[in-house]
Amino acid sequence: MRFATPFKQISVFGLFIVVALWVSIQPVPARAQTAVNDVAATFETIFVHSTRSDAAAPNRLLVGEKQATASLFNAKDLTGASVMEPAATFETDMPVRFAGPFAPTMSQRAVAWRLSDLPEEASHNLFVEFTAGEAVTFEPGFSAARQLEPEVLTPPRGTQLIRITVTPEDFNLMSSGSLALAIDIEETDQFSPAITDILSARGDTWLEPDGRHAWWDSGPGPGGRYVIEARIEVRFKGEGTAIRHVPTVSIFASYPQAMGYSTGVGFDHESAVGRWTWRAEGSYRWSWGELLSKMVVFQGHAAPRFQPPTVAAIEEAVDRALVWLDGRQNVDGSWEYNGFSNVGVTAIAAFAHLQHGDPESHPAVRSALSFILSKQQGFQDTGAVYFVSDRNVGPEHQVPSPVYETSLAIMALVASGNPIYARIIQQATEYLIVSQNGETAERAGDSQCDEDHWAYGGWGYFNAYREDGQIYSDLSNTQHALMALAAAGVPPDHEVWDKARVFLVRCQHPDGGFDYQPPGGNVHTGRSHPTMSAAGVWGSRLLGIPGSDERIVLGLDWLRRHYAFAEPRMGLNAESWHFYWLWTATRAFLHSGIPGVLAPQFPLSGWYWDFAGYLLDFQRADGSWFNPAERSNGTYREPPEYATGLALLVLLKVAVPSPMAPP
């Protein structure tokens, strides 16, 4: 999400860094040689900690990301002159991901802007996003608490009062620093909120005309306790339903670090994250200052409000969903993904039936397993077999995904409990073992990797299948493979687990969350993602890592701070893979022993009831679920058959079936 204040433009998105610059320019036309124009620049590095709790302690080390801010501002002067032909460049050792908002020239390591003339009292706001190098730990230097009444609103309109209490508790902050606060809200398809007032007995406040953003600033040398209150009016669109609505609150503690002066036609500065260069038509007298800011973001959320469902209501929803699934099954026993029979979706549907307690002899289960077995193929001369659809769902919707589909097929076959499948389960398990990236991996093209390679220990869609021998792994496929290996009963001392541990450790960031790939991967983002963090936690538990291990504790702490029973909007394809997130989080919480299946509380202690209530509220009249998020070609990432199967696994609290007893 992005926060805007009169002083800074801040972009907060996973572990991206927003780089900006605050510059005040007061030029005189170049032909007037008797005056030198004054230009002021402020360079700011920010440590940002995001949380879904409502309080921050002053002496607790927080884990966060590093950022910096920036804008170009032409302050009013005696001549009323515009800044003529301003230009800026930014060079960095870190890969640039995005820059804006003026469609600048951009390469992987540099950005250049040529900006329009800037009249007095106007500004250009520039920012660059790039992959964060590492997380940071810091003490905020203040205590803060957020209170909101009421949190739940009902149609047709409602009023909220939010009260934020901030107390500086760091000597340097109170002697030479300053505090600031931003309140941000967003309009949705269901309702339109607006901040109508912001008040504080001390400090200055601002409110944007559209009511989306409000700010408060303490001024220099803050001391004592500050109480900031804001009123929010929420208007529903149409009849709507009751909602939980919590605005986002960001609190900044800023500390001066250094200052200096220079004179010339431009100004260069080496900031903490890269080198900025500013130029404009004319000669200038430059003054600059360096700031360090510590920021705590109390994340907001907006989602339907529901009553925790009863056990009977959950059972009824499950029964309706299974009836709907059975009505969508093809004659050959398969279920489809965007119009094409799919082994993975068929295995999920069969798995849901079996975990519901339906026997293998159930007509839908029997025909589904028959379809799955018909799609097995031998793998080279290894004796292993894998399962793959005739047309699959990779990046181009036709790319084979044998690791994903084989893993889910194993889950369904194991859940059947029928020893007749023991041999085929063993052969499919061998396929996953030989497909794992490592020194002895069997793959087309004889392309292998040692422990120094980023993909070592993981699995990918294309392992042991692509003819070009590409080495590739990702945490999504890896968690599916680990799930299947655990279900198949692979012994804990098998080397496959040790190799996988190497991959998972490399996927975890210092903030506790997990990435889709380790550094070096072509889809490594440098930031933590909700679904992948849940996959990393539960994958680590499958590896036998105890819940008390620091990596598990950090991972669960990250999930608590970014907890969302609805879809978490940060993260890799978070909106597109909504039901996938719900089932992955369910497995992570179940395998970590987090209570949450007894009574609803927030956050996490009542996670199952949050998930179940959300799903029951959004179950369609026919019993199915559906995610309307589209791919670029108009197909869906989570069409009804797939979404309904995953929703069932969440409601049934399904993780890994018990391994089948030896025949």
TILO-50951 format. One record per residue (C-alpha): y, z negated, x negated. Coordinates in steps of 0.2 Angstrom, whole numbers, padded with zeros to 4 digits, always signed. Last residue first. Layout:
YZX...
***
This chain:
-0272-0011-0005-0259-0021-0015-0247-0031-0002-0232-0021+0003-0215-0027-0004-0205-0037+0008-0191-0027+0016-0174-0026+0007-0157-0030+0016-0157-0030+0035-0146-0042+0045-0151-0033+0061-0133-0031+0066-0129-0023+0049-0145-0012+0049-0140-0006+0067-0123-0001+0061-0131+0009+0047-0142+0019+0059-0127+0022+0071-0116+0028+0058-0129+0041+0052-0134+0047+0069-0116+0047+0075-0108+0057+0060-0102+0047+0045-0094+0059+0032-0090+0071+0046-0088+0090+0045-0071+0099+0046-0071+0107+0029-0059+0095+0021-0071+0081+0026-0067+0072+0042-0065+0053+0047-0071+0052+0065-0083+0038+0061-0096+0036+0075-0106+0023+0084-0119+0025+0097-0124+0016+0113-0118+0029+0126-0103+0019+0130-0097+0019+0112-0099+0004+0101-0082-0001+0095-0081-0019+0101-0099-0022+0097-0096-0017+0079-0081-0028+0077-0090-0043+0084-0105-0040+0073-0095-0038+0057-0084-0053+0061-0099-0063+0066-0108-0059+0050-0093-0063+0040-0091-0081+0047-0089-0090+0030-0081-0074+0023-0063-0078+0027-0061-0084+0040-0073-0093+0052-0086-0088+0064-0102-0099+0066-0120-0098+0060-0123-0082+0051-0109-0084+0039-0116-0094+0024-0115-0084+0008-0133-0084+0000-0129-0071-0012-0142-0059-0006-0136-0060+0012-0117-0057+0006-0121-0042-0004-0133-0034+0008-0120-0036+0022-0106-0029+0011-0117-0013+0008-0120-0012+0027-0102-0013+0031-0096-0002+0017-0108+0012+0023-0101+0010+0040-0084+0014+0034-0087+0028+0022-0072+0039+0025-0059+0026+0026-0064+0018+0010-0066+0034+0001-0064+0025-0016-0055+0009-0012-0041+0002-0002-0041+0003+0016-0054-0010+0019-0062-0005+0036-0064-0019+0048-0072-0036+0043-0060-0036+0028-0061-0047+0013-0050-0041-0002-0048-0059-0009-0066-0064-0004-0073-0048-0011-0065-0052-0028-0071-0070-0028-0089-0063-0024-0088-0052-0039-0081-0066-0050-0095-0078-0045-0108-0064-0048-0101-0060-0065-0100-0079-0069-0118-0082-0065-0121-0095-0052-0129-0083-0040-0142-0079-0052-0145-0062-0060-0162-0056-0055-0159-0038-0055-0158-0038-0036-0144-0050-0038-0134-0038-0049-0137-0024-0036-0130-0036-0023-0114-0039-0032-0112-0022-0039-0115-0014-0022-0102-0026-0014-0089-0021-0028-0094-0003-0025-0089-0005-0006-0073-0014-0010-0067-0004-0024-0061-0010-0041-0050+0001-0053-0051+0012-0068-0056+0027-0058-0072+0033-0066-0077+0049-0057-0080+0059-0073-0088+0045-0081-0082+0039-0098-0077+0021-0092-0091+0015-0080-0093+0023-0063-0090+0019-0045-0080+0004-0051-0084-0015-0048-0073-0030-0044-0073-0046-0054-0055-0044-0061-0062-0040-0078-0069-0024-0071-0088-0022-0067-0095-0004-0070-0101-0008-0088-0111-0023-0082-0119-0012-0069-0125+0001-0081-0132-0012-0094-0141-0021-0080-0149-0005-0075-0157-0003-0092-0164-0021-0091-0171-0018-0073-0180-0002-0078-0188-0011-0093-0201-0019-0081-0201-0038-0083-0196-0041-0064-0212-0031-0058-0208-0016-0047-0212-0022-0029-0209-0006-0020-0195-0015-0010-0187-0020-0027-0188-0002-0033-0181+0005-0017-0166-0007-0017-0163-0003-0036-0163+0016-0032-0150+0014-0018-0139+0003-0029-0140+0016-0042-0135+0030-0030-0119+0021-0026-0116+0015-0043-0115+0032-0051-0124+0041-0065-0123+0058-0073-0131+0067-0088-0131+0086-0083-0147+0095-0087-0142+0112-0081-0157+0113-0070-0152+0099-0059-0166+0088-0053-0170+0074-0065-0154+0065-0060-0144+0075-0048-0138+0062-0035-0135+0049-0049-0145+0035-0057-0140+0022-0069-0146+0014-0085-0136+0024-0097-0122+0034-0089-0108+0029-0101-0119+0034-0117-0121+0021-0130-0138+0016-0124-0146+0033-0127-0145+0048-0117-0156+0063-0112-0155+0081-0109-0171+0090-0110-0165+0104-0098-0174+0097-0083-0176+0079-0084-0188+0065-0089-0179+0050-0095-0186+0043-0111-0169+0038-0120-0161+0033-0104-0154+0038-0087-0166+0033-0073-0176+0048-0066-0192+0042-0074-0191+0026-0065-0186+0034-0048-0200+0047-0049-0212+0033-0053-0207+0024-0037-0210+0040-0027-0228+0040-0034-0231+0022-0030-0224+0024-0013-0236+0039-0011-0251+0029-0016-0246+0014-0005-0244+0024+0011-0261+0021+0018-0257+0002+0015-0246+0002+0032-0233-0011+0031-0221+0001+0039-0206-0007+0030-0213+0000+0014-0213+0018+0021-0195+0016+0027-0188+0008+0011-0197+0022+0000-0189+0035+0011-0172+0027+0008-0175+0028-0011-0182+0046-0010-0166+0052+0000-0154+0044-0012-0163+0050-0028-0167+0067-0021-0149+0072-0016-0150+0091-0016-0133+0099-0015-0130+0109+0002-0115+0098+0009-0104+0104-0006-0102+0086-0013-0119+0081-0008-0126+0081+0009-0143+0091+0010-0151+0106+0016-0170+0108+0015-0170+0089+0014-0177+0080-0002-0191+0068-0005-0198+0064-0023-0215+0064-0031-0222+0058-0047-0237+0065-0056-0227+0068-0071-0230+0087-0072-0213+0093-0065-0209+0082-0050-0220+0085-0035-0211+0088-0018-0211+0077-0003-0203+0084+0013-0218+0083+0025-0219+0064+0021-0202+0061+0029-0206+0071+0044-0222+0062+0047-0213+0045+0045-0201+0051+0058-0215+0056+0070-0223+0039+0069-0207+0029+0070-0200+0038+0086-0218+0037+0094-0220+0018+0090-0236+0017+0081-0227+0011+0066-0223-0005+0076-0206-0009+0083-0200-0026+0076-0181-0022+0074-0184-0020+0056-0196-0006+0060-0184+0003+0071-0170+0001+0059-0181+0008+0045-0185+0023+0056-0167+0027+0059-0163+0025+0040-0177+0036+0035-0172+0050+0047-0154+0048+0040-0161+0050+0022-0173+0064+0026-0160+0075+0034-0162+0088+0048-0146+0098+0048-0132+0098+0062-0119+0086+0053-0133+0074+0047-0148+0076+0058-0163+0065+0064-0181+0071+0060-0197+0069+0070-0201+0088+0071-0196+0088+0089-0178+0081+0085-0173+0064+0088-0156+0062+0097-0164+0053+0112-0172+0041+0101-0156+0036+0093-0148+0033+0110-0162+0021+0115-0160+0012+0098-0142+0010+0100-0144+0003+0118-0157-0010+0111-0146-0015+0097-0131-0018+0108-0142-0028+0120-0148-0039+0105-0130-0042+0100-0125-0047+0117-0139-0059+0118-0135-0067+0102-0117-0070+0108-0103-0060+0102-0088-0068+0092-0073-0065+0104-0063-0049+0099-0046-0045+0091-0044-0027+0086-0037-0025+0068-0021-0026+0059-0021-0033+0041-0009-0041+0029-0012-0045+0010-0003-0060+0003+0003-0052-0013+0007-0063-0028+0019-0056-0041+0023-0062-0058+0038-0053-0066+0042-0049-0084+0059-0042-0087+0068-0031-0100+0086-0027-0100+0097-0012-0105+0115-0007-0108+0119+0011-0111+0137+0018-0115+0136+0036-0109+0141+0053-0114+0140+0068-0102+0127+0078-0092+0112+0067-0090+0097+0061-0100+0084+0047-0098+0068+0045-0109+0054+0033-0105+0040+0028-0117+0024+0020-0110+0016+0005-0103+0025-0010-0110+0041+0000-0111+0047+0010-0126+0065+0015-0121+0075+0030-0124+0093+0033-0118+0104+0048-0117+0120+0056-0122+0125+0042-0133+0129+0024-0135+0117+0009-0136+0115-0009-0130+0102-0023-0129+0092-0035-0118+0076-0046-0119+0063-0055-0109+0072-0061-0092+0059-0069-0081+0055-0063-0063+0045-0072-0050+0040-0060-0036+0032-0064-0019+0024-0051-0008+0020-0054+0011+0009-0042+0021+0010-0044+0040-0004-0051+0050-0009-0044+0066-0025-0048+0075-0026-0037+0091-0029-0038+0109-0032-0021+0117-0022-0006+0122-0015-0002+0138-0003+0012+0131+0005+0010+0115+0008-0009+0112+0025-0016+0106+0025-0029+0093+0041-0039+0089+0042-0048+0073+0053-0063+0068+0056-0069+0050+0057-0086+0042+0060-0090+0024+0059-0108+0018+0064-0112+0000+0059-0128-0009+0069-0134-0024+0075-0123-0039+0080-0105-0042+0090-0101-0058+0097-0084-0053+0098-0078-0035+0084-0083-0022+0081-0066-0015+0074-0061+0002+0068-0045+0009+0063-0036+0025+0053-0020+0028+0047-0010+0043+0062-0015+0055+0068+0003+0056+0086-0003+0051+0079-0011+0035+0082-0030+0034+0090-0039+0019+0091-0058+0015+0101-0068+0002+0097-0085-0005+0097-0102+0004+0096-0107+0022+0084-0092+0025+0083-0080+0040+0074-0063+0043+0077-0054+0060+0070-0040+0071+0054-0036+0060+0046-0021+0070+0029-0018+0076+0022-0002+0085+0005-0003+0092-0012+0006+0094-0010+0022+0083-0003+0011+0069+0014+0006+0063+0015-0004+0047+0022-0020+0042+0030-0027+0025+0038-0043+0021+0046-0044+0003+0051-0059-0007+0061-0063-0022+0062-0077-0035+0074-0078-0050+0073-0082-0069+0084-0092-0081+0082-0111-0079+0070-0112-0064+0058-0098-0070+0058-0105-0087+0054-0123-0081+0040-0117-0070+0037-0125-0053+0046-0114-0041+0043-0118-0022+0040-0105-0009+0037-0108+0010+0034-0093+0021+0036-0094+0039+0031-0079+0051+0036-0079+0069+0027-0067+0081+0032-0059+0097+0021-0049+0109+0020-0034+0119+0010-0025+0133-0003-0030+0128-0010-0045+0119-0007-0053+0102-0017-0063+0090-0010-0071+0075+0003-0082+0084+0011-0090+0075+0010-0085+0056+0011-0097+0041+0011-0091+0023+0011-0103+0008+0018-0102-0009+0017-0112-0025+0027-0106-0041+0024-0101-0059+0012-0088-0055-0001-0093-0068-0008-0077-0077-0024-0067-0080-0023-0048-0083-0034-0034-0079-0037-0020-0091-0032-0002-0095-0026+0003-0078-0027+0021-0073-0011+0030-0070+0002+0030-0056+0020+0036-0060+0036+0032-0051+0053+0038-0048+0066+0032-0036+0083+0042-0036+0098+0032-0030+0114+0033-0021+0130+0022-0022+0139+0037-0030+0132+0054-0029+0117+0060-0039+0115+0078-0044+0097+0083-0041+0083+0078-0053+0074+0087-0066+0058+0077-0069+0045+0076-0083+0028+0068-0083+0017+0065-0098-0001+0061-0103-0012+0070-0091+0001+0083-0088+0015+0083-0075+0030+0093-0071+0038+0084-0057+0036+0086-0038+0051+0075-0034+0042+0060-0027+0032+0057-0037+0019+0055-0050+0000+0054-0049-0015+0051-0060-0008+0050-0077-0021+0046-0091-0015+0031-0102-0007+0034-0119+0010+0037-0111+0025+0048-0110+0038+0048-0096+0052+0060-0095+0069+0059-0085+0083+0071-0080+0100+0069-0072+0110+0085-0069+0127+0077-0065+0128+0059-0060+0142+0060-0047+0159+0054-0049+0168+0042-0038+0182+0040-0052+0184+0022-0051+0165+0018-0051+0152+0015-0037+0134+0013-0044+0123+0028-0047+0105+0022-0047+0090+0028-0055+0074+0019-0051+0059+0010-0059+0045-0003-0058+0030-0009-0070+0012-0014-0066-0002-0025-0074-0016-0030-0063-0023-0046-0057-0033-0062-0060-0025-0078-0056-0025-0094-0067-0022-0109-0056-0007-0120-0060+0005-0114-0046-0007-0114-0031-0006-0099-0019-0008-0100+0000-0013-0089+0015-0029-0081+0009-0031-0062+0009-0027-0060-0009-0018-0048-0022-0013-0054-0039+0001-0043-0048+0007-0045-0066+0023-0035-0067+0032-0027-0081+0050-0022-0079+0063-0011-0088+0081-0013-0082+0094+0001-0087+0113+0000-0086+0124+0015-0089+0142+0015-0092+0152+0031-0094+0163+0033-0109+0181+0038-0106+0194+0048-0115+0183+0063-0117+0185+0069-0099+0176+0086-0100+0159+0078-0097+0164+0072-0080+0164+0053-0079+0147+0044-0077+0143+0027-0069+0124+0026-0070+0113+0011-0065+0095+0013-0070+0079+0004-0063+0063+0012-0070+0046+0014-0063+0028+0014-0068+0015+0010-0054-0002+0005-0061-0018+0008-0052-0030-0007-0050-0033-0005-0031-0017+0002-0024+0000-0007-0025+0015+0004-0027+0032-0004-0030+0049+0004-0028+0062-0008-0035+0079-0016-0032+0083-0014-0014+0065-0017-0010+0051-0005-0006+0032-0010-0004+0018+0002-0005+0000+0000+0000
***
